[in-house]
């Protein structure tokens, strides 16, 4: 249940007021938070890979040694308590976190003075994540509103090893030499930036009786936001969250998209196949009540490529794609989660993705999503985003420029269409 008694909140406030500004080596014990956590920000992770021409350089291969990593994220729901989640799912050695803080950012890497809070794990400042595991921090009292930004700083004293990460973050992450967890200034972080998220996999909120669960958006670069303006929070899930807030609908929205991801095939560059990662990245989110599925274009469009980033890409059939979508639907229903299907937007003139054979599979899959009656609801992005003069192509006003991805205006239209199907 949500935080509903003054005594629990008062105890947490008193605990915070008594805590030291800069903690000692062992943290003060904290009471457990009440039930009712909702995921308010998420990054779907994958294996460490080198940078590329699209996403720029990243730090996932070398990892971090005596370095602080400051990451700024925007939460989509309100709460009086929060906690963060860290991941070493794709690490091949233990991840030793020396310590972490959370605070309210101002601009760039700067944090509002007086807002930095130490994060603890099982009441200790440091923690070790075995290879393939994750960790959740203890609750911390730092009230947030929907669409507030948070700054999370992780400090690694020793070599961290290669980093479990999300490559296409479209948000600036900062790195500084030394321990700058409690440094609210930006100067130390001025030298190195990245557009990826490292080890930080989620921020959950609790304590607001208005927040009524989480909508998880799931898919590939359409969901991940490739084509939207970096640093502007204009991905379609971002704008969906804004729409729900403006309408007074207290639902969190989180983004479990991975650019390049496929429904049916794993990739060391673009993540586990959708049918495998859906259980963790969607159904494993605290408070999940609905999922929006938009996936399959990379299975179709990259089919037959000898090298799709990190290896060959097999040709897929309509039947295989339907089987994959049905697996997602069954898994969601088994967990009591409403599942909304989205048709795949047009791809005419997209390099490599636009052939008669591939277009026939896309059309057939869209027809099944649209009329098959297997999803709980459908968002027909194929028709909504199409050029009226050429229905197999994106409307020019929505085209990022590669005839495949949406720009900010296209994401706005997609977000409004999805919002209309969320009950």
C-alpha positions as CSV (number, residue, x, y, z in Angstrom):
1,X,0.0,0.0,0.0
2,X,1.0,3.6,-0.3
3,X,2.4,5.7,2.6
4,X,-0.7,6.6,4.5
5,X,0.2,7.2,8.1
6,X,1.8,10.3,9.5
7,X,3.9,8.2,11.9
8,X,5.8,6.4,9.2
9,X,6.6,9.7,7.4
10,X,7.4,11.5,10.6
11,X,9.9,8.7,11.5
12,X,11.6,9.0,8.2
13,X,11.8,12.8,8.4
14,X,13.3,12.6,11.9
15,X,15.8,10.0,10.7
16,X,16.9,12.3,7.9
17,X,17.3,15.3,10.1
18,X,19.5,13.4,12.5
19,X,21.7,11.9,9.7
20,X,25.2,13.5,9.1
21,X,25.7,15.6,6.0
22,X,28.7,13.5,5.1
23,X,28.3,10.0,6.3
24,X,30.8,7.9,8.2
25,X,31.9,4.5,6.9
26,X,28.8,2.8,8.2
27,X,25.3,4.3,7.6
28,X,22.7,4.8,10.2
29,X,20.0,2.1,10.1
30,X,16.8,3.1,8.3
31,X,13.3,1.7,8.6
32,X,11.9,-0.1,5.6
33,X,9.7,1.9,3.3
34,X,6.1,0.9,3.0
35,X,4.9,-1.1,0.0
36,X,3.7,0.7,-3.1
37,X,6.9,1.3,-5.1
38,X,6.4,2.4,-8.7
39,X,9.2,2.6,-11.3
40,X,9.5,6.3,-12.3
41,X,12.6,6.1,-14.6
42,X,14.2,3.1,-16.2
43,X,17.1,2.3,-18.6
44,X,17.1,-1.1,-20.3
45,X,20.7,-2.4,-20.3
46,X,22.9,-4.5,-22.5
47,X,26.4,-5.7,-22.9
48,X,29.3,-3.3,-22.9
49,X,30.3,-2.3,-26.5
50,X,32.6,0.2,-28.1
51,X,31.2,3.5,-29.2
52,X,29.9,4.1,-32.7
53,X,29.3,6.9,-35.2
54,X,25.6,7.3,-34.2
55,X,25.9,7.3,-30.4
56,X,29.4,8.6,-30.0
57,X,32.1,7.3,-27.6
58,X,31.2,5.6,-24.4
59,X,33.0,4.3,-21.3
60,X,31.5,0.8,-21.0
61,X,34.6,-1.2,-22.1
62,X,37.2,0.3,-19.7
63,X,34.8,0.9,-16.9
64,X,35.8,3.2,-14.0
65,X,38.8,3.5,-11.6
66,X,38.9,6.2,-9.0
67,X,36.1,8.0,-10.9
68,X,32.8,9.6,-10.1
69,X,30.0,9.2,-12.7
70,X,27.1,11.7,-12.5
71,X,23.9,10.8,-14.3
72,X,20.9,13.1,-14.7
73,X,17.5,11.5,-15.1
74,X,13.9,12.7,-15.1
75,X,11.3,10.8,-13.0
76,X,7.7,10.5,-14.4
77,X,5.8,10.2,-11.0
78,X,5.7,11.9,-7.7
79,X,6.8,10.5,-4.3
80,X,8.1,11.4,-0.9
81,X,10.6,8.5,-0.9
82,X,12.8,7.2,-3.7
83,X,15.3,4.4,-4.2
84,X,17.7,3.6,-7.1
85,X,18.5,0.3,-8.8
86,X,21.9,-0.7,-10.1
87,X,22.8,-3.5,-12.5
88,X,25.8,-5.7,-13.2
89,X,23.7,-8.1,-15.3
90,X,26.2,-8.1,-18.1
91,X,29.3,-7.9,-16.1
92,X,31.8,-10.8,-15.9
93,X,33.2,-9.9,-12.5
94,X,32.0,-8.4,-9.2
95,X,31.1,-4.7,-9.4
96,X,32.3,-2.8,-6.3
97,X,30.5,0.5,-5.7
98,X,32.3,2.6,-3.1
99,X,29.3,4.9,-2.6
100,X,26.6,6.9,-4.2
101,X,24.5,10.0,-3.7
102,X,21.3,11.5,-5.1
103,X,20.3,15.2,-5.3
104,X,18.5,17.8,-7.3
105,X,20.4,19.0,-10.4
106,X,20.5,22.7,-11.4
107,X,22.3,22.8,-14.8
108,X,24.8,20.5,-16.3
109,X,26.6,18.5,-13.7
110,X,25.8,21.0,-10.9
111,X,23.6,19.9,-8.0
112,X,21.4,22.2,-5.8
113,X,23.4,22.8,-2.6
114,X,21.8,21.0,0.4
115,X,20.0,18.4,-1.6
116,X,22.6,15.7,-1.8
117,X,21.7,12.5,0.1
118,X,23.9,9.5,0.6
119,X,22.5,6.2,-0.8
120,X,22.9,3.0,1.2
121,X,22.5,-0.6,0.4
122,X,21.4,-2.8,3.3
123,X,22.3,0.1,5.5
124,X,25.9,0.3,4.2
125,X,27.4,3.0,2.0
126,X,29.3,0.6,-0.3
127,X,28.0,-2.6,-2.0
128,X,29.3,-5.3,-4.2
129,X,27.2,-6.7,-7.1
130,X,28.2,-10.2,-8.2
131,X,28.4,-10.7,-12.0
132,X,24.9,-11.1,-13.4
133,X,23.1,-9.5,-10.4
134,X,21.4,-6.2,-9.5
135,X,21.0,-4.2,-6.3
136,X,18.4,-1.8,-4.9
137,X,19.2,1.0,-2.5
138,X,17.5,1.6,0.8
139,X,14.7,4.2,0.7
140,X,15.8,7.9,0.9
141,X,13.7,10.8,1.9
142,X,13.8,13.3,-1.1
143,X,10.4,14.3,-2.2
144,X,10.0,14.6,-6.0
145,X,7.2,15.8,-8.3
146,X,6.3,14.2,-11.6
147,X,8.8,15.3,-14.3
148,X,11.4,16.4,-11.7
149,X,15.1,15.7,-12.6
150,X,17.4,13.9,-10.3
151,X,21.2,13.6,-10.3
152,X,22.7,10.3,-9.2
153,X,26.5,10.1,-8.6
154,X,28.3,6.8,-8.4
155,X,31.9,6.5,-7.2
156,X,34.1,3.6,-8.0
157,X,37.4,3.5,-6.1
158,X,38.9,0.4,-7.7
159,X,38.6,-0.9,-11.2
160,X,34.9,-1.5,-11.9
161,X,35.4,-3.8,-14.9
162,X,33.4,-3.3,-18.1
163,X,30.1,-1.6,-17.4
164,X,26.5,-2.9,-17.9
165,X,25.0,0.1,-19.6
166,X,22.5,1.7,-22.0
167,X,24.2,3.1,-25.0
168,X,21.8,5.5,-26.6
169,X,20.8,7.7,-23.6
170,X,20.4,11.0,-25.5
171,X,21.3,12.7,-22.2
172,X,24.6,13.9,-21.0
173,X,26.4,11.9,-18.4
174,X,29.5,13.3,-16.6
175,X,32.7,11.8,-15.3
176,X,35.3,13.2,-12.9
177,X,38.5,11.8,-11.4
178,X,38.3,11.2,-7.7
179,X,35.4,11.0,-5.3
180,X,32.9,13.8,-6.0
181,X,29.8,12.3,-4.5
182,X,29.2,15.2,-2.2
183,X,30.5,17.9,-4.6
184,X,27.5,20.0,-5.7
185,X,29.6,22.0,-8.2
186,X,30.2,21.1,-11.8
187,X,33.8,22.1,-12.2
188,X,35.3,18.6,-11.6
189,X,33.0,17.1,-14.2
190,X,33.8,19.6,-16.9
191,X,36.2,17.5,-18.9
192,X,34.5,14.3,-19.9
193,X,30.9,13.6,-21.0
194,X,29.0,10.7,-22.6
195,X,25.5,10.1,-24.0
196,X,25.1,6.8,-22.2
197,X,23.9,5.5,-18.8
198,X,26.1,3.3,-16.7
199,X,24.9,0.7,-14.2
200,X,21.9,2.9,-13.2
201,X,18.9,0.9,-14.2
202,X,16.0,2.4,-12.4
203,X,14.6,5.0,-10.0
204,X,11.5,4.1,-8.0
205,X,9.2,6.3,-6.0
206,X,6.7,5.7,-3.1
207,X,4.8,7.7,-0.6
208,X,2.3,9.4,-3.0
209,X,-1.3,8.2,-2.8
210,X,-1.9,9.6,-6.2
211,X,0.7,7.5,-8.1
212,X,-1.2,4.5,-9.4
213,X,1.4,2.3,-11.1
214,X,3.7,2.4,-14.1
215,X,3.3,2.1,-17.9
216,X,6.3,0.5,-19.5
217,X,7.1,1.3,-23.1
218,X,9.0,-1.5,-24.8
219,X,10.7,-1.8,-28.1
220,X,13.6,-0.5,-30.3
221,X,14.9,2.9,-31.4
222,X,11.3,4.2,-31.9
223,X,10.9,3.8,-28.1
224,X,14.5,4.6,-27.2
225,X,14.0,7.9,-28.9
226,X,16.6,7.9,-31.7
227,X,15.8,10.9,-33.9
228,X,14.5,13.1,-31.1
229,X,16.6,16.1,-29.8
230,X,19.3,15.0,-27.4
231,X,18.9,16.5,-23.9
232,X,15.3,17.6,-24.5
233,X,13.3,14.7,-23.2
234,X,11.3,14.5,-26.4
235,X,11.3,10.8,-26.9
236,X,7.7,9.5,-27.3
237,X,7.6,8.0,-23.8
238,X,8.8,11.3,-22.4
239,X,6.0,13.1,-24.1
240,X,3.5,10.4,-23.1
241,X,4.5,11.0,-19.5
242,X,3.9,14.8,-20.0
243,X,0.5,14.1,-21.5
244,X,-0.6,12.0,-18.6
245,X,0.6,14.6,-16.1
246,X,-1.2,17.4,-18.0
247,X,-4.4,15.3,-18.0
248,X,-4.1,14.7,-14.2
249,X,-3.6,11.0,-14.7
250,X,-1.2,9.8,-12.0
251,X,0.6,7.1,-13.9
252,X,4.4,6.8,-14.2
253,X,5.8,6.1,-17.7
254,X,9.2,4.4,-18.1
255,X,11.3,3.6,-21.2
256,X,12.5,0.1,-21.8
257,X,13.5,0.6,-25.4
258,X,16.9,-0.3,-26.8
259,X,18.0,1.1,-30.2
260,X,18.6,-1.7,-32.7
261,X,16.8,-4.3,-30.6
262,X,15.0,-7.2,-32.2
263,X,12.0,-9.2,-31.1
264,X,13.6,-12.6,-32.1
265,X,17.4,-12.4,-32.1
266,X,20.0,-11.5,-29.5
267,X,22.7,-9.0,-30.2
268,X,25.8,-8.1,-28.1
269,X,25.4,-4.5,-29.4
270,X,21.6,-4.1,-29.3
271,X,20.5,-6.2,-26.3
272,X,18.8,-9.5,-25.7
273,X,15.9,-10.4,-28.0
274,X,12.6,-8.9,-27.0
275,X,11.0,-12.2,-26.2
276,X,13.8,-12.9,-23.6
277,X,14.2,-9.5,-22.0
278,X,10.4,-8.6,-21.7
279,X,10.1,-10.5,-18.4
280,X,12.9,-8.6,-16.8
281,X,12.7,-5.2,-18.5
282,X,8.9,-4.9,-18.4
283,X,7.2,-7.4,-16.0
284,X,10.0,-6.9,-13.5
285,X,9.4,-3.2,-13.0
286,X,7.8,-2.2,-9.7
287,X,4.2,-1.2,-10.0
288,X,3.8,-2.2,-13.7
289,X,0.2,-2.2,-14.8
290,X,0.4,-1.7,-18.6
291,X,3.0,-2.3,-21.4
292,X,3.1,-0.7,-24.8
293,X,4.8,-2.9,-27.4
294,X,6.4,-1.4,-30.5
295,X,9.0,-3.9,-31.9
296,X,9.8,-5.9,-35.0
297,X,11.2,-3.4,-37.6
298,X,14.8,-4.5,-37.0
299,X,13.9,-8.1,-37.4
300,X,12.3,-7.3,-40.8
301,X,14.5,-4.5,-42.0
302,X,17.9,-5.9,-41.1
303,X,16.9,-9.4,-42.3
304,X,19.6,-10.8,-44.6
305,X,22.3,-8.3,-43.6
306,X,25.7,-9.9,-43.4
307,X,26.6,-7.5,-40.5
308,X,23.9,-5.7,-38.6
309,X,26.2,-4.0,-36.1
310,X,27.5,-7.0,-34.3
311,X,26.8,-9.9,-36.7
312,X,24.6,-11.3,-39.4
313,X,20.9,-10.8,-39.3
314,X,18.6,-13.7,-40.3
315,X,15.6,-13.2,-42.5
316,X,12.3,-13.6,-40.5
317,X,8.8,-14.6,-41.5
318,X,5.5,-13.1,-40.6
319,X,4.6,-16.3,-38.7
320,X,7.8,-16.1,-36.6
321,X,7.0,-12.4,-35.7
322,X,3.5,-13.3,-34.7
323,X,4.7,-16.1,-32.5
324,X,7.1,-13.6,-30.8
325,X,4.3,-11.0,-30.2
326,X,2.1,-13.7,-28.8
327,X,4.8,-14.7,-26.4
328,X,4.8,-11.1,-25.0
329,X,1.0,-11.0,-24.8
330,X,0.9,-14.3,-22.9
331,X,3.6,-13.2,-20.5
332,X,1.9,-9.9,-19.8
333,X,-1.5,-11.5,-19.2
334,X,0.0,-14.1,-16.8
335,X,1.2,-11.1,-14.7
336,X,-2.1,-9.2,-14.9
337,X,-0.5,-6.5,-17.1
338,X,-2.5,-4.8,-19.8
339,X,-0.6,-5.0,-23.1
340,X,-1.1,-2.5,-25.9
341,X,0.3,-3.2,-29.4
342,X,1.5,-0.6,-31.8
343,X,1.8,-1.1,-35.5
344,X,5.2,-0.4,-37.1
345,X,5.5,3.0,-38.7
346,X,6.2,3.4,-42.4
347,X,9.8,2.9,-43.8
348,X,9.6,3.8,-47.5
349,X,13.0,5.1,-48.7
350,X,14.7,3.9,-45.5
351,X,18.1,2.6,-46.6
352,X,18.1,-1.2,-46.5
353,X,14.8,-1.5,-44.8
354,X,12.6,-0.7,-47.9
355,X,12.3,-3.7,-50.2
356,X,9.1,-5.2,-51.6
357,X,9.7,-8.4,-49.7
358,X,10.3,-6.6,-46.3
359,X,7.4,-4.3,-46.9
360,X,5.1,-7.2,-47.4
361,X,6.1,-8.7,-44.0
362,X,5.7,-5.3,-42.3
363,X,2.2,-4.9,-43.9
364,X,1.2,-8.4,-42.9
365,X,2.4,-8.0,-39.3
366,X,0.7,-4.6,-39.0
367,X,-2.6,-6.1,-40.3
368,X,-2.4,-8.8,-37.6
369,X,-1.7,-6.3,-34.8
370,X,-4.5,-4.0,-36.1
371,X,-7.2,-6.6,-36.7
372,X,-6.1,-9.8,-34.9
373,X,-7.8,-8.9,-31.6
374,X,-5.0,-10.4,-29.5
375,X,-3.7,-7.2,-27.9
376,X,-5.8,-5.5,-25.3
377,X,-5.7,-2.3,-27.3
378,X,-4.0,-1.1,-30.5
379,X,-2.2,2.1,-31.4
380,X,-2.1,2.3,-35.2
381,X,1.1,4.3,-35.7
382,X,1.5,3.0,-39.2
383,X,-1.6,5.0,-40.3
384,X,-1.2,7.9,-37.9
385,X,2.3,8.7,-39.0
386,X,2.0,8.0,-42.7
387,X,2.2,10.5,-45.5
388,X,-1.3,10.9,-46.9
389,X,0.2,11.2,-50.4
390,X,2.3,8.1,-49.9
391,X,1.0,5.8,-47.1
392,X,4.1,3.6,-47.1
393,X,6.3,6.6,-46.1
394,X,6.5,8.7,-43.0
395,X,4.8,12.1,-43.3
396,X,7.7,14.5,-44.0
397,X,6.9,16.6,-41.0
398,X,7.5,13.6,-38.7
399,X,10.6,12.3,-40.5
400,X,14.0,12.6,-38.7
401,X,15.6,12.5,-42.1
402,X,16.5,8.9,-42.6
403,X,12.8,7.9,-43.5
404,X,12.8,5.5,-40.5
405,X,13.0,7.4,-37.3
406,X,10.7,10.0,-35.8
407,X,11.7,13.6,-35.1
408,X,10.3,15.5,-32.1
409,X,7.0,16.3,-33.9
410,X,6.5,12.6,-34.9
411,X,7.1,11.6,-31.3
412,X,4.5,14.1,-30.2
413,X,1.9,12.5,-32.4
414,X,2.9,9.0,-31.3
415,X,2.7,10.0,-27.6
416,X,-0.8,11.4,-28.0
417,X,-2.0,8.3,-29.8
418,X,-0.6,6.0,-27.1
419,X,-2.1,8.2,-24.3
420,X,-5.6,7.8,-25.9
421,X,-5.3,4.0,-25.5
422,X,-4.2,4.0,-21.8
423,X,-7.2,3.4,-19.6
